[in-house]
Amino acid sequence: MKYILLTIFLLIITVVISQVIVSKNTSETGAVPYETLQTYDGFEIRKYPELTVASTRLPQGSYSENSRLGFRRIASYIFGGNKSNTQIAMTSPVQMDMGDNSSMRFFMPPNMDIEDLPLPNNSSVSIQNQPSSTVAVIQFSGWASDKILEKKLNELRTLLRTQDIEFEDNYAYLGYNPPYQLINRLNEVVIKLKNYENK
């Protein structure tokens, strides 16, 4: 019994230490730049510059159906699945566009222009510039799921209507953490705005 308790204790300590290390590594991952234009109760308005992304189109479907497929395709590209076998630094977050035109996007490091990036080996991955955009953002912790994304999307839409802010129909999910990170998880639901004027 004593050895079982000791084993359980050591296992718990190992998990805690590993999660602290994972959390620290995630916080040190390069982040996409943006400007916060306005902070409201429950959400904020951001302006993102034009950004270079590795993108893949996904079948029309749910987050749970498409997230692994999209991640696998683009992760392969940045881990060397390209014409020059180059490894490309991971940048946070990962973006998944939801709705009629579903896709997943990895943001490329800010020091790499589109001309600097190698061509993907997988023809379903493309390198492109994502135009500058003004968006509304709501955050949540834990793990994303179709149910939670729908709930947060509806919350954000309600908050935007309360402020008389016009928005587009489709939305995106931003994930900041690897799936094996158990603590300090950050997720966001993002909606593009129409004709937003900073108040």
N, C-alpha and C positions, 0 to 999 in steps of 0.2 A: 504493500500500500504506500509506504514511504517513497519508493522508487517511482511509482506512478505519479504521485503528487509532485515530485521533483521534476519529472519529465514534462508534466503539464506546465509547471512554472517556467521551465526553460523555454518551452515552446512559446508561451505567451510573451516572454521577454524578447525572444527572437523576432516574433511578429511585430511587436511594438517598435523595436529598433529599425527593422526593415522599413516600416511605414514612415518613420521619421526621416530616414534617408531618402525614400521615394518622394516624400513631400518636399524636402529640401531641394532635390534635383529638379523637381517640377517648377519650383519657384525661381530657379536659376535659368530655366529655358527662355530663350528669346521671345519677347512678346510683340504683337502687332501694335504699332503706334496709332493713337487716335486722340482727338480733342473732345473733352466733355463740354458741351455747349450749355446744358441746363440740367439741373437735378431737381426732380419732383419727388413727391412722397410715393415710393414704391418702384420708381423707374428713373432712367436718365436718357438724355438725348446726346448722341455722339456724332462726330464727323470723322470718317475714316478717309485717308488719302487714297490715291490710286495705288493698288498693291499688285505684285506679281504672285500668281498662284499656280499650283499644279492641280488640275481639276479632272474629274471623271463624271460622265453622265451616268445616272442610275435609273433602273426601271421605276415606273410610277408605282409607289407603294409606301409602306410605313417605315418609320425609323428603325424598328427592330428587324425588318426584312433587309434593309439596305446598308445599315451602318457598318457591318463587318466587311461586306463586299467592297464598299468604297474605301474604307481604311486600308484593307489589304492591298488594293491596287496601287494607291499612292504611296503607302509605306514602302512597298517594293521599289518604287522609283527613287525615293530619297535614300534608301539603303544600298543603292548601287545598281538598280535595275534600269540603267540608262546607257547610252551609246559610249560613254567614256568611263563607265564603272565608278563614277564619282559618288561619294557619300555626301549628302547635303544635310546641314544642321536642321533639326526639328525646331519649328517655331510654333508658339501657342497663340491662339487656340486652333482647333480644327473646326472648319465650318461645314455644315450640312444644310444645303438649300432644300426646303420642303415645298410640297405643292405640286403643281403641274409639271414643272421642269426640275426634277430632283437631281441633285449632284452633290459631290463632296469635294472640298477644296482644302489643300494644305497651303499655308502662306509661306512663301519663300523668304530666306533671310534678306533683310533690308539692304545689305551690301552687294546683292546679286541682282543685276538687271536681267531682263528676259533674254538678252543676247548672250549672257554669261552661262545660262543653264543648259545642260546637255539634253538631247532629245530622249524621250522615254523609249524603252524597249517595247512596252505595251501600247498598242495603238489606241486603246481606250482612255489613255491618260494624255492630256494636252497641257501645254504651258501657255498662259494668257495673262493679260492685264485685267484686273478687276477695277472698274471705274470708281472714282471717289463717290461716297454716299453719305447721307445723313439718316441715322437710324434711331429708333427707340429700343431700349434694352431693359429687360427684367432678369434678375439673377435668382438662382436657386442652388441649393446644395444637394449632396447625395448623387444618386444615379438617375440618368435620363431614361424615360420610357415613353411610349406613345401616349399613354394616359396623362403622365405628368406634363409632357410638352403641350398637349391640347389644353390642359388646365391653365398653364402659365400663359399660353397664347391668348386665351379668353380673358385672363386677368389683365394682360397688357392692353388688349383692344378696349376693354372697359375703361381703363385708366386714361387712354388716349382720347376716347370719346368724351370723357369728363372734362378734359382740357381743350376740347374742340381742335384736336390735332389730326389732320388727315393722314391716312396711311394706305399702303398697298395691300393687296389680298394675300400674297405669299409671304412666307417668313423663313428664317434660318435658325438653326441651332448651333451654338458655339460651345464646344467641349474643351476644357482646359487640362484634363488629367488623364493619364493612362488607366485602363480598366482595372489594373491590379493595385491602384492607389485606393486605400479604404478610408482615409481621413482627409479633411480639408479639401473636399472636392468642390469645384466651382463650375457651374453651367449657366448659360444665358440663352434666352429667346430674343431674337432680333427681328424687328419689322422696319422696312424702308419707309420713309416719310415722303409725303407729297408737299412741295412748296412750303417747307418749314422755314419760319422766320424766328430767329432767336429773340425771345421776349426780354 
